[in-house]
Structures are given as structure tokens and as C-alpha cells.
Amino acid sequence: LACTKRIDTNLGKVSKIYPLPHMYVVKDLVPDLSNFYAQYKAIQPYLKKKDESQQGKQQYLQSIEDRQKLDGLYECILCACCSTSCPSYWWNGDKYLGPAVLMQAYRWMIDSRDDYTEERLAQLQDPF
């Protein structure tokens, strides 16, 4: 995976760097990620509580086991490498959220501190 692979430091070999595939290039290697970030925003990537009266007044603690369920999901830096390498995202980028956003949606659904798991899952239920 591009997000976890280090660049080869062998200076005797030529390395080529390309912009993200199937994305409009704004300039040089800078892609237009506005659709990608709009999709990310659509999943509401933050904790949601049904009782907002205590919001900001207390910490929402997790057990060690619940926190371990999130391991591996925090490392995503939303670089879009996986999404732009996904054929389903190429062909249906306006509707298909892609691997990065779906993984982030999953991250919030399994968070024990969030109260909107069912609503988040229902939002992802698209007959498309």
C-alpha cells in the first residue's frame, strides 16, 4: 500500500513519482480532492452523542478492549491512494465512497463512545 510503503532509498535506481491516478491535476502533483473530502465530510467523522447535555463536560472513556478495536484505523492520513487505485471508485466516484472513506465510516461505527452506530450504517445502505 502506498500509505504504508517507504520510498526506496537506493540512489542508484531512478524513482518516478506520478500524481494520483484518475484525478484531475490542479498543478504539478496536486490533485483535486474536493469530491473525496466531500464524501469524507458526508460520513460525519466525529463522535455523536444522543444526550448532548453532558457534551464538553466530561471525557468519554473507553475500555482497553474497545480502544484496541480502533487500532489500525487511526493511521489513515486520508491521502486517497487506496481510493484512487480502486476501479470501482474510478467508474462510480460520485456515488461509491471508496476504501478510505468506507474505512473511516467503519472507524466511527465501531467506536464504543458513539451513539449513532445504527444511523451511520443506515446512511451507508445504498442500493447502488
Secondary structure, 3 states (H helix, E strand, C coil): CCCCCCCCCCCCCCCCCCCCCCCCEEECCEECCHHHHHHHHHCCCCCCCCCHHHCCCCCCCCCHHHHHCCCCCCCCCCCCHHHHCCHHHHHHCCCCCHHHHHHHHHHHHCCCCCCCHHHHHHHHCCCC
